[in-house]
Every structure is written in structure tokens, then in C-alpha cells.
Amino acid sequence: MPSDRVLDSPARRRAARTASLAVLPLETVGPDPGFVGGLRSAVRGVVEYREMLGLLVRRELKARYKDSSLGFLWSLLRPLTTLIVYYVAIGKFLQAERNTPEFAIYLFSGLTIWMLFQEIIASGTGSILGNAGLIKKVYLPREVFPLAAVGSSLFNFVTQLAILLAAVVLTGFPTGERWLYAPMSLLIVLTWGLGLSLMLSALNVYLRDVQYLVEIVLMTLFWASPVVYPWKFVADALPGWAEQIYLANPVTAAVLGMQKTFWLAGDTAGENGSMALFPADHLTRMGIMVLVGLVLIVVGQRVFARLQADFAQEL
């Protein structure tokens, strides 16, 4: 008899658990159907899982520099090394600094915002694949993974921005309305970066070539933006319609905005007519790009929502 009770106990426990589950109300898991309902449930889900989002950001930062001796110092050493390489190669060897006063400030202003955009897109594209194990085991709003990529990228941006601010304190601190441009540059990069990351991270689950295509596009965008050369060169070389296409690049707008804020020598250079000027309506262009970026976030989230249903099977 005791052996019979032992054999029956697992079956009894399963029966008891089945009975207890049967009385529970059915709870739907996943986003609500419809455009507005789906968008609202996605925002609500991210807010409910904000603590998980914070944990993912901290985990990504710790994993990036895990077992390294210098740890977070690498987030400073990489942009500084890039700055030195471009400064020596383009500023000294190609003599770009001859026509660009305070070339290091000019260069680092553009590099700082460019690296933020590059990191958001690159890490955001691989964010779903990189968290495949977690996605297959538990349910949580999958949008938190591209958002976590944005959060960790912002950490590196803040550290680089601190270096840039320290440099402009020594060379001349910007004042007045030029401070409108830097926040607008940041908003452009964040809105466009998040919108594109949502779409690309979902597409990358089904088409693994997307991540390699993104690397090529990012390399093209870098040289299609006035990071290491003045925008004036482009304005002089391209016809009017091509110049408008060039200025329609959101990265170009963000880079010019950062240079407008921190590169004080650009005012004098512009007056001389020999160096980089800024588009007269640049602040208006930046405002339009922020609005387009907000629309892109909505479109990106809807694309993400349509594709996320089969993530677990594809991963």
C-alpha cells in the first residue's frame, strides 16, 4: 500500500494542478490587436517591464567589458583613438586643419553623435538574436531589447560628451541659442535610431544577411555625412537637387547640429567664406526630422509587432 501511494502521488499532483489551473480566468499574453490598441499595449508593456529594461542595459554594459582589465575605460579609449587617427590622417597628412580652425573640436563634435547613431543601429539590429535564449524561455515585451541597446549606447555617448565638454571649456564655451542644436541632434539620432532598430532587429531574425547589410550602409552613411570634411565642400561640388538629398540625411543634420553647438570657430570661418557654413534653415530642418523620426518609431513598432509572433520558432 505505501508503494501504491508513492506511485499515485505524481498523478494526483498533476490532477490537482490541472484542476487549480482550470478555475483561473483566461489571460491573453501578447500585444492587443489593432493599430492603436497594439501601440498602446506595447507602450504599457515597456512601462510595466521598465525594471527589466534597466537590468538589460546594465547586463549589456557589464557583458561588453567583462573580464577586461580597463573595464569602462574602453568606452573612452575607442573614440579617442578614432579621433587621433582621423586627426593625424586627415587633419595633418591631408592638411584639412589648414582650412578648418580648431579641427579637433570640429572632428570630435561630429564623431560623438555619429558613434551614438552607429552603436544604436548596430547593437539594436542584433538585439533579438543576441537574447534568443531569454526570448524562448519567458514572455516579456520584445521591444525592450532594442530599447536596451539604445540605453547602453547612451551611456557611452554621455562619457564621450563629457570629454567634448571638457575640451570646449578650454577652447571656448558655447553660449546662447546654439545650445538648441545639440538637443535637436540627440533627438534626431534617438528617434531615427530607435525606429530603425525596431524594424531591423525584427527583420534580422528572418533574414540574417540584414546585419551584414547594415554594416555596409553604416560605412556609407559615415562618409555621406560631414564628419571629417566640411559641408561647404559638398555644397560647392554638388548641384542644388543633390545637395538637398545630402541634407535630407538625418545623420548629416545631427552632425551639423553638434558642430553648430560646439565648434565656435565655425562662426569666424563662415564669415570669411572659406570654410564650412551651415544651412540657413537648419534648425527648421532638424525639427522636421525629429517629427519624421517619431513617425518612424510608430512604423517601426508596428513592423516589429507583425513580425514578432514567430520569433521563438525562428530563433
C-alpha positions in Angstrom: 0.0 0.0 0.0 2.7 2.6 0.8 4.3 1.8 -2.6 0.9 2.5 -4.3 0.6 5.9 -2.6 4.1 6.8 -3.9 3.2 5.8 -7.4 -0.1 7.7 -7.3 1.3 10.9 -5.8 2.7 12.4 -9.1 -0.5 11.7 -10.9 -2.5 13.2 -8.1 -0.3 16.3 -8.0 -0.8 16.8 -11.8 -4.6 16.3 -11.4 -4.7 18.8 -8.6 -2.6 21.3 -10.6 -4.8 20.9 -13.6 -7.9 21.4 -11.5 -6.4 24.6 -10.0 -5.5 26.0 -13.4 -8.9 25.2 -14.8 -10.6 27.7 -12.5 -8.3 30.5 -13.3 -9.6 33.1 -15.8 -8.0 33.0 -19.3 -5.4 35.8 -19.6 -4.3 36.8 -23.1 -0.5 37.2 -23.4 1.0 39.4 -26.1 0.1 42.8 -27.8 -3.5 43.8 -28.3 -4.8 43.7 -31.9 -5.3 46.8 -34.0 -3.1 49.8 -34.7 -3.9 51.9 -31.7 -4.5 49.0 -29.3 -1.2 47.3 -30.3 0.7 50.5 -29.9 -0.9 51.3 -26.6 -0.2 47.8 -25.3 3.4 47.9 -26.4 4.0 51.2 -24.5 2.2 49.8 -21.5 4.3 46.6 -21.6 7.6 48.5 -21.8 6.5 50.7 -18.8 5.5 47.6 -16.8 8.8 45.9 -17.6 11.0 49.1 -17.0 12.9 47.3 -14.2 13.8 44.5 -16.7 14.8 47.1 -19.2 17.2 48.6 -16.6 18.6 45.2 -15.9 19.2 44.5 -19.6 21.0 47.8 -20.0 23.3 47.1 -17.0 23.8 43.5 -18.2 24.8 44.6 -21.7 27.3 47.1 -20.3 28.8 44.6 -17.9 29.0 41.9 -20.6 30.7 44.2 -23.1 33.7 44.8 -20.8 33.6 41.5 -18.9 37.0 40.2 -17.8 38.8 43.2 -19.3 41.4 45.0 -17.2 40.3 48.5 -18.0 36.6 47.9 -18.0 34.5 51.0 -18.8 37.7 52.9 -19.8 37.4 51.2 -23.1 34.3 53.3 -23.9 36.6 56.3 -23.8 39.7 54.8 -25.4 37.9 53.7 -28.6 36.5 57.2 -29.6 39.7 58.9 -28.5 41.8 56.5 -30.7 39.4 57.1 -33.6 39.8 60.9 -33.1 43.6 60.7 -33.1 43.6 58.5 -36.2 41.3 60.9 -38.2 43.1 64.0 -36.8 46.5 62.8 -37.9 45.5 61.2 -41.2 43.0 63.8 -42.4 43.9 66.9 -40.4 47.7 66.6 -40.6 48.5 64.4 -43.6 45.7 65.7 -45.9 46.1 69.2 -44.3 42.4 69.6 -43.6 43.2 71.5 -40.4 44.8 74.3 -42.5 41.3 75.4 -43.6 39.4 74.3 -40.6 40.3 76.1 -37.4 40.1 74.0 -34.2 39.9 70.9 -36.4 40.0 68.6 -33.4 36.8 70.1 -31.9 35.1 70.1 -35.3 36.0 66.4 -35.8 35.1 65.2 -32.3 31.7 67.0 -32.4 30.7 65.0 -35.4 32.3 61.8 -34.3 30.4 61.8 -30.9 27.0 61.9 -32.4 27.9 59.6 -35.3 29.2 56.9 -32.9 25.9 57.1 -31.0 23.9 56.5 -34.1 26.2 53.8 -35.3 26.1 51.9 -32.0 22.3 52.2 -31.7 21.8 50.7 -35.2 24.5 48.0 -34.9 23.6 46.8 -31.4 19.9 47.2 -32.0 19.9 45.1 -35.1 21.4 42.2 -33.3 19.5 42.7 -30.1 16.8 40.0 -30.7 19.3 37.4 -31.9 21.6 38.2 -29.0 18.8 37.5 -26.5 17.4 34.4 -28.2 17.8 32.2 -25.1 15.8 34.6 -22.9 13.1 35.1 -25.6 12.5 31.4 -25.9 12.1 30.9 -22.2 10.0 33.7 -20.8 7.4 36.2 -22.1 8.2 39.9 -21.9 7.7 42.7 -24.4 10.3 42.1 -27.0 10.7 45.8 -27.7 12.7 46.1 -24.5 15.7 44.5 -26.3 16.2 47.3 -29.0 15.5 49.8 -26.2 18.2 48.3 -24.1 20.6 48.7 -27.0 19.7 52.4 -27.1 20.2 52.7 -23.3 23.7 51.2 -23.3 24.6 53.3 -26.4 23.6 56.4 -24.5 25.9 55.5 -21.6 28.9 55.6 -24.0 27.6 58.8 -25.6 27.5 60.6 -22.2 31.1 59.6 -21.4 32.3 60.9 -24.8 30.2 64.1 -24.4 31.9 64.7 -21.1 35.3 64.7 -22.9 33.9 67.1 -25.6 32.6 69.5 -22.9 35.9 69.5 -21.2 37.6 70.3 -24.5 35.3 73.2 -25.3 35.7 74.6 -21.7 39.4 75.1 -22.6 38.9 76.4 -26.1 35.7 78.5 -25.7 32.4 77.5 -24.1 29.3 77.9 -26.4 26.5 80.1 -25.2 23.2 81.4 -26.4 20.8 79.9 -28.9 23.5 77.5 -30.3 22.6 75.2 -27.4 19.3 74.5 -29.2 21.1 72.5 -31.8 22.7 69.8 -29.6 19.4 68.5 -28.1 17.9 68.5 -31.5 20.8 66.4 -32.8 20.3 64.0 -30.0 16.5 63.7 -30.6 17.1 63.0 -34.3 19.5 60.2 -33.6 17.4 58.7 -30.8 14.1 58.8 -32.8 15.6 57.6 -36.1 17.9 55.1 -34.3 15.1 53.5 -32.3 12.7 53.4 -35.2 15.2 51.7 -37.5 16.4 49.4 -34.7 12.9 48.1 -34.1 12.5 47.2 -37.8 16.0 45.9 -38.4 16.1 43.7 -35.3 12.8 42.0 -36.3 13.9 41.6 -40.0 17.3 40.2 -38.8 15.5 37.2 -37.2 14.2 36.1 -40.5 17.0 37.4 -42.8 20.4 37.0 -41.2 22.0 39.0 -44.0 20.5 42.1 -42.6 23.2 42.6 -40.0 25.9 42.5 -42.7 24.0 44.8 -45.0 23.7 47.3 -42.0 27.5 47.3 -41.7 27.9 48.4 -45.3 25.1 51.0 -45.1 26.6 52.5 -41.9 30.0 52.7 -43.6 28.4 54.6 -46.5 26.5 56.9 -44.2 29.6 57.8 -42.3 31.3 59.2 -45.5 28.0 60.6 -46.7 27.9 62.9 -43.6 30.2 65.9 -42.9 32.1 64.2 -40.0 35.6 64.5 -41.3 35.1 67.1 -44.1 33.2 70.4 -44.1 29.7 70.6 -45.5 30.9 73.6 -47.6 32.9 71.2 -49.8 29.7 69.3 -50.6 27.7 72.4 -51.2 30.3 73.6 -53.7 30.6 70.3 -55.5 27.0 69.1 -55.9 24.2 70.6 -57.9 21.2 72.0 -55.9 19.0 69.0 -56.0 21.8 66.6 -55.0 22.7 68.9 -52.1 19.1 68.7 -50.9 19.3 64.9 -50.9 22.5 65.1 -49.0 20.9 67.4 -46.4 17.9 65.0 -46.1 20.2 62.5 -44.4 19.3 62.6 -40.7 22.9 61.8 -39.7 24.1 64.9 -41.7 21.5 67.0 -39.8 22.6 65.7 -36.4 26.3 66.1 -37.2 25.9 69.7 -38.4 23.8 70.4 -35.3 26.6 69.2 -33.0 29.2 71.2 -34.9 26.9 74.3 -34.8 26.8 73.9 -31.0 30.4 73.1 -30.1 32.6 74.4 -33.0 32.8 78.1 -32.2 35.5 78.6 -34.7 32.9 77.8 -37.4 31.4 81.2 -37.0 34.6 83.0 -37.9 35.3 80.6 -40.7 31.9 81.1 -42.2 32.3 84.9 -42.1 35.5 84.6 -44.1 33.6 82.5 -46.7 36.4 80.0 -46.7 35.1 77.2 -44.6 32.1 75.3 -43.5 28.8 77.2 -43.3 25.6 75.8 -42.0 22.3 75.7 -43.9 20.3 78.9 -43.1 17.2 76.9 -42.2 19.0 74.1 -40.5 17.0 74.3 -37.2 13.8 74.0 -39.1 15.1 71.0 -41.0 16.1 69.4 -37.7 12.6 70.0 -36.3 11.1 68.3 -39.3 13.5 65.3 -39.0 12.5 64.9 -35.3 8.8 64.7 -36.3 9.7 62.2 -39.1 11.7 60.2 -36.5 8.7 60.0 -34.2 6.6 58.7 -37.1 9.4 56.2 -37.8 9.2 54.9 -34.3 5.5 54.2 -34.7 6.0 52.5 -38.1 9.0 50.5 -36.7 6.9 49.3 -33.7 4.1 48.1 -36.0 6.5 46.3 -38.2 8.1 44.8 -35.1 4.7 43.7 -33.8 3.8 42.0 -37.0 7.0 40.0 -37.2 7.5 39.1 -33.5 4.8 36.3 -33.5 7.2 33.7 -34.8 10.4 34.9 -33.1 10.6 31.8 -30.8 10.3 29.4 -33.8 12.8 31.2 -35.9 15.4 31.7 -33.2 
